[in-house]
Amino acid sequence: MYFIGAIPESIALNHAILLICLRSVKASTKGFMIKNVRRLFAALSFRTVPTAPFLAATALYFFMAPPTLAGGDEAGWKKAESADQYPALYSDDFIDSLLEVKNASIARNWRTLDSPSFVKGEKLVYTLGWGPLHAGFAILTTRPDTADGELSIIGKGATNSFFSSFYKVRDCFRTIVDARGIYPLFFDQHIREGNFRAERWDLYDQVDNRVFTERKKPPFYRNKPFAQSLLSCVYYVRTLSFAPGDTLRVDCFVDTMCHAVVMKCMERKIIAVPAGAFDCLLVKPYLVGKGRVFSKKDDIRVWFTDDAYKMPVLIESKITWGTLYARLIWYSRIE
C-alpha cells in the first residue's frame, strides 16, 4: 500500500538539491544576493548559472510576484514533474552496447544489505529556495526492476513557473543500482538549462573497479570497491544505522575521481517541514584528502528521519547571505 505524506493547506510550498550535501559550487557570494541562487542551481549540474537572467528574475520576483508564490503548491511540482519536459534517459540497448564495446562487467548481487525502505518504490518532493525566494522543485523517485534485480533512482530538478519564464531548468539524473547491495551500475545526467544542453554518463565496472565515461580519454578511471555515484550516495547512507556521535565514511565517484566523504551525526531534534514534523538526526558531511568536492568553509546540514526510513527531510547550506534550503513537501512509498 502507499503511505502518503500530506501537505498542510496553510503552507503551500525538488532531487538534485540533495547533491549539495556532496558537492558545493565554488562561486563567490559577495556582491549580489542573486549569487546565492546561482549557487543553488549550479548544484543541480555542477556548473555556474548565468548571472543576468537571475538578476532580472529576482528583481521581478520580489517586486511583482504575489507572496503566495514563495512556497509553491502541489499543482506546481506536479506540472514540473511532467515527463514530456525532460530529455529521454539512455535506453537499456544503449547501456548493453556500452558493456560490449568497453568489455565491462555488471556485478549483480555482490553484497546484500538489509532491505532498504525505498526499494519497492518511493517519491520525495522538495522545494528549493533561499530565504523568502522559492526557486523551484527537486523530485526523487525510485523504481524497482525485479527481473534484473536493479533499482533506478531518478532525480528531476526544475525551476518554478515564474523563473522558467526567464531561465528554464529541466535537469534529469539517474543512477541504476543493484537493488540488494545499493551500489551503482550506471549513472546518466541530462542537462537542460536555458539554451545550454549537456549529456553525460558513467558506466561502473564493479568487477575490475573501473568507471567508463563519455570522455574519450582516458579510456577509464580507477575506482574503489562499491564506491557510490553522486546520487546513490544519499540512498546508501539511508541503509545505515547511526546515532549522535557516530561517524560514517562513504567513497563516492564524482567526475574523474573517487572522493572520501565523511559524515558526522551531530544530534537529534524534531524538524518541521511542509510534509510534517519528524524526529530527525542531523548529519554533516566533510571531505578528506585531495580533490575535495566542497571546501571547509561550507556548512552543510542534512536532517534524516530517526527511523527505519532515514528519509532526508531538510537540507541546508549556510552561505554569506543566508541559507540555501531543500524542504520536503510531499512523499509517498510502497510498503
Secondary structure, 3 states (H helix, E strand, C coil): CEEEECCCCCCCCCCHHHHHHCCCCCCCCCCCCHHHHHHHHHHHHCCCCCHHHHHHHHHHHHHHCCHHHHCCCHHHHHHHHCHHHCCCCCCHHHHHHHHHHHCCCCCCCCCCCCCCCCCCCEEEEEEEEECCEEEEEEEEEEEEECCCCEEEEEEEEEECHHHHCCCCEEEEEEEEEECCCCCEEEEEEEEEECCEEEEEEEEEECCCCEEEECCCCCCCEECCCCCECCCHHHHHHCCCCCCCCCEEEEEEEECCEEEEEEEEEEEEEEEEECCEEEEEEEEEEEEECCCCCCCCCCEEEEEEECCCCCCEEEEEEEECCEEEEEEEEEEEEEC
